[in-house]
């Protein structure tokens, strides 16, 4: 019975070690894949979400300022037409 238990203990340790090795291989593969994706995206000049949002906010601000300036210009042209 002791030999049988030892066999199962050894088998259990072997399986535990195999799972550890498999997990390590998975982590390495994931890291390598993520690095490859990052390089691939960098080569294509894609922008990050943060860069996109920053430019989007700048565009919204520029449109707002443009609308305000257009209203001021229209008001000035209206006054000039009334005087002339």
C-alpha positions in Angstrom: 0.0 0.0 0.0 2.9 2.4 0.8 4.4 1.8 -2.6 1.0 2.6 -4.2 0.7 5.8 -2.2 4.3 6.8 -3.1 3.5 6.2 -6.8 0.5 8.5 -6.6 2.5 11.1 -4.7 5.2 11.0 -7.4 2.6 11.2 -10.1 0.9 14.1 -8.4 4.2 16.0 -8.1 5.0 15.3 -11.7 1.6 16.6 -12.8 2.0 19.7 -10.6 5.4 20.4 -12.1 4.1 19.8 -15.6 1.3 22.3 -15.0 3.8 24.8 -13.7 5.9 24.4 -16.8 2.8 24.7 -19.0 1.7 27.9 -17.2 5.2 29.4 -17.6 5.2 28.5 -21.4 1.8 30.1 -21.7 3.0 33.3 -20.0 6.1 33.4 -22.2 4.0 32.9 -25.3 1.5 35.6 -24.2 4.4 38.1 -23.6 6.0 37.3 -26.9 2.7 37.7 -28.7 1.9 41.0 -27.0 5.4 42.3 -28.0 4.8 41.3 -31.6 1.4 43.0 -31.7 2.9 46.2 -30.2 5.7 46.3 -32.7 3.2 45.5 -35.6 0.9 48.4 -34.5 3.9 50.8 -34.0 5.1 50.1 -37.6 1.7 51.2 -38.9 1.6 54.5 -37.1 -1.7 53.8 -35.3 -2.5 56.2 -32.5 -3.3 55.3 -28.9 -6.6 55.9 -27.4 -5.1 58.7 -25.3 -3.7 60.4 -28.3 -7.0 60.1 -30.1 -8.9 61.6 -27.2 -6.5 64.5 -26.9 -6.8 65.4 -30.6 -10.6 64.9 -30.4 -10.8 67.4 -27.5 -8.7 69.9 -29.5 -11.0 69.5 -32.5 -14.1 70.1 -30.3 -12.5 73.2 -28.8 -11.5 74.5 -32.2 -15.0 74.0 -33.6 -16.5 75.8 -30.6 -14.1 78.7 -31.0 -14.8 78.8 -34.7 -18.6 79.0 -34.1 -18.1 81.8 -31.6 -15.9 83.7 -34.0 -18.3 83.2 -36.8 -21.1 84.7 -34.7 -19.0 87.7 -33.7 -18.0 88.3 -37.4 -21.7 88.0 -38.5 -22.6 90.5 -35.7 -19.9 92.9 -36.8 -20.8 92.6 -40.5 -24.5 93.3 -39.5 -23.5 96.5 -37.6 -21.4 97.6 -40.5 -24.3 97.1 -43.0 -26.6 99.0 -40.7 -24.2 102.0 -40.6 -23.3 102.0 -44.2 
